[in-house]
Amino acid sequence: MTTEAVINIATETIWTIIEVSAPLLLLSLVVGLIISIFQTVTSIQEQTLTFIPKILVIFLGMLIFGSFMLDTIVSFMQELWSNFGAYL
């Protein structure tokens, strides 16, 4: 196994992680921003106010994007295992 192959696998792994985690992170960011604006406008400074909406949005996001995330991870693992002989 060459250094180039290791770097290629690491690069593909990082991009797969970013691709899979991006939808949920973006949803959490948007909900956090909306709640922060709401807290600023209403002068409510409750720190725990953001947790429940974020948890609900992440749960809904997993329901919506779960199949995409699973398909992406499964296809990456199938590609990795199909080329396993070349790595040895």
N, C-alpha and C positions, 0 to 999 in steps of 0.2 A: 504494500500500500504506500503510495507516494504522498508527499506533503501536499501536493496539489489536490489529490482526492480528499484528504482530510479537510482542507480548507473549503473545498466545494461542498462537502457534507455539512460542515459547520455553517456555511453561508445559507444553504437551503433550509437548515434547521431554524436558524434565526428568522428568516423570512416567513417560514411557516408559522412560527410562534407569533410574529407580528400580525400576520394575516388572520390568524384565529382569534387573537385577543383584541384586535382593533374595534370590532363592532361593540363589544361590551364596554370597553374603555371609553369609547366615544359617547355611548348612551349615559354612562355614569358621569362623564364630564359635563354633558348638556344638562342633566338633571341637577347636578351640583351647582352649576352656574345659575340655573333658574331659581333654585332655592336660595342661593346667596343674594340674588337680586331681590327676591321676596323678603328676605330677612333685613336687607338694607332699607327697603321701602317702608316696612312696617315696624322697624326698630326692635324686632324680636331677635334676641341674641342667644337663643337656645342651641347649644352645640349638638344635641341629639336629634334635632329636627331633620337633619339630612339623611339619617341612617335608614329609616323605614321607606321613604320614597326610592332611595337608591337600591335597596334590597328588592323592592317590588319591580323596578325597572330592569334590574339585572336578571331577575327570574323570568320576566316577560321576554327579555332579549334572548335568554337561553332557549325559551320555547320557540322563538321566531328563527334565530340563527343557529340553533343546535344542530340541525341536519347539515348545514353548510360547514360548521366547525368539525363535526364528526367525519364528513366526507373528505375534508381537507387533510385531517390527521391520518385517516385510513389510507388515502392515496399516497401520502408521503411515506408511511410505513411500508406499504406494498412496494413502492419504488425502491426503498432502502433494502428490504429483504430480497427483492428480486435480483439486486446487484450484489448480494452478500458474497457470492463466490468470487467476484472480481476484487473484493476488498481484502481477501486473504492472501 
